[in-house]
Amino acid sequence: MPDTRSRYRHRMAVAGIVLAGGSGSRIQREVNKVLLTLGDREMLAYSLDTMDRCPAVDLIVLVVRAEDRASIERMVDETPVSKLFAVVPGGATRHQSERHGLESLAGPIDRGEIDVVVVHDGARPFMTSDLLEQTIAAARRTGGGVPGLPLDGPVYERQGTSAKWLSPDRLRRMQTPQAFLAAPLLEAFRTSDAMGDEGVDTAETVERHSELKIEVVPGDPRNIKVTFVEDIFRAEEYAASFGHGGWRPGI
């Protein structure tokens, strides 16, 4: 594993956490979906390559299931990731996997060496360097940066046996990467764990357990999460148009 410490020893740094602890159950596969091949490489390789090439990211933590570790480490060896800092075991839930990733960075964060952490779902292979940089910049401006997309169609909130209409203009579908100031983010997770509370994503934990303000930046509709079988077909189409860290010209 490359020694990445020299990259951030004398300046504030950005750490990326890539979550790869999912499964293949909802896409009807026996293997972890991030190990499925899209185009000429595994799904997870896209996100790792983008983070590795993005100049705004200094080091990367990869969170994996224990049973996938050997396969993923072989993949990393075949697709060199020069900024890889650690490969850590995931937890039983997404929240626990996020916490494991953060705790692997606790030392540099507590020493003030890392000022921003960006968390990304490895099942979103088509994150671009531009989107990464936008969320990191937003985190430095306001405390947190998350990409969001407008909702299509009407939205209702259930209230007992009735429903209240909500304006979709005020609502967004959240994506990853999600970036936050590192020390408050780590503290938010420590607080949530002490309370036995788990957010559905990083932003929810931050919103519940910190004073950070979160800025929503424009998301990318092609930054899809591969969850169901039909998502694989769309991802395979996108893979032909996605280069190293971004969409090829004319796409």
RAQUIDA-V954172 format. One record per residue. PHI is phi in degrees with one decimal (* if undefined). Layout:
phi
PHI
PHI
//
This chain:
phi
*
-62.7
-83.2
-93.5
-61.9
-66.2
-71.5
-130.3
-61.9
-114.6
-157.8
-67.3
-130.8
-111.4
-109.6
-107.3
-111.2
-109.0
-89.0
-132.0
-100.7
-79.6
-137.9
-115.7
-63.5
-78.8
-104.1
59.9
-125.1
-84.4
-100.1
-56.7
-62.2
-69.3
-96.8
-69.4
-86.0
-120.6
66.5
-108.8
-155.9
-68.8
-53.7
-63.2
-62.4
-63.5
-64.6
-63.0
-63.4
-63.0
-63.2
-65.4
-85.4
-71.9
-66.6
-79.8
-105.1
-103.0
-150.5
-129.4
-112.6
-110.3
-106.1
-133.7
-75.1
-57.3
-71.8
-100.8
-57.9
-61.9
-64.6
-70.9
-66.0
-64.2
-62.5
-63.4
-62.9
-81.0
-123.0
-52.1
-119.8
-69.8
-97.8
-65.2
-98.9
-161.3
-116.0
-123.7
-73.2
-80.6
-112.2
-72.0
-130.0
-58.9
-57.1
-65.5
-65.5
-59.1
-62.9
-60.4
-62.2
-65.4
-64.4
-68.1
-105.3
-57.8
-59.2
-60.5
-66.9
-64.3
-83.4
79.1
-86.8
-117.0
-106.2
-136.0
-121.4
-119.0
-109.9
-134.4
-87.5
-63.3
-84.8
-109.1
-71.8
-105.4
-65.2
-103.6
-60.4
-62.2
-65.6
-55.7
-65.5
-64.8
-69.5
-64.9
-62.4
-64.7
-61.6
-72.8
-76.0
-122.6
120.0
-153.2
-137.4
-132.9
-85.7
-139.8
-117.6
-61.8
-86.8
-100.0
83.4
-72.8
-129.1
-127.6
-104.9
-73.5
-131.3
67.1
-93.7
-114.2
-138.4
-111.7
-75.0
-115.3
-69.9
-65.2
-63.5
-98.5
-114.1
-138.9
-89.7
-80.1
-122.1
-117.9
-78.1
-123.5
-115.3
-147.6
-60.5
-66.7
-63.8
-63.4
-64.6
-61.3
-64.9
-61.8
-69.7
-64.8
-66.8
-62.7
-67.1
-63.6
-90.9
70.5
-111.2
-129.8
-85.5
-73.4
-149.6
-60.9
-61.3
-66.6
-63.3
-63.5
-63.5
-79.4
-127.6
-151.2
-100.3
-64.5
-88.5
-116.5
-97.5
-94.3
-101.8
-60.0
-80.5
-121.1
-61.6
-86.1
-82.2
-78.8
-100.8
-82.4
-121.5
-118.1
-55.7
-64.0
-68.3
-64.0
-62.1
-67.1
-63.2
-64.7
-66.6
-65.2
-58.3
-68.9
-108.8
-104.2
-95.1
-86.0
90.0
-174.5
-81.4
-66.0
-53.0
88.7
-98.1
//
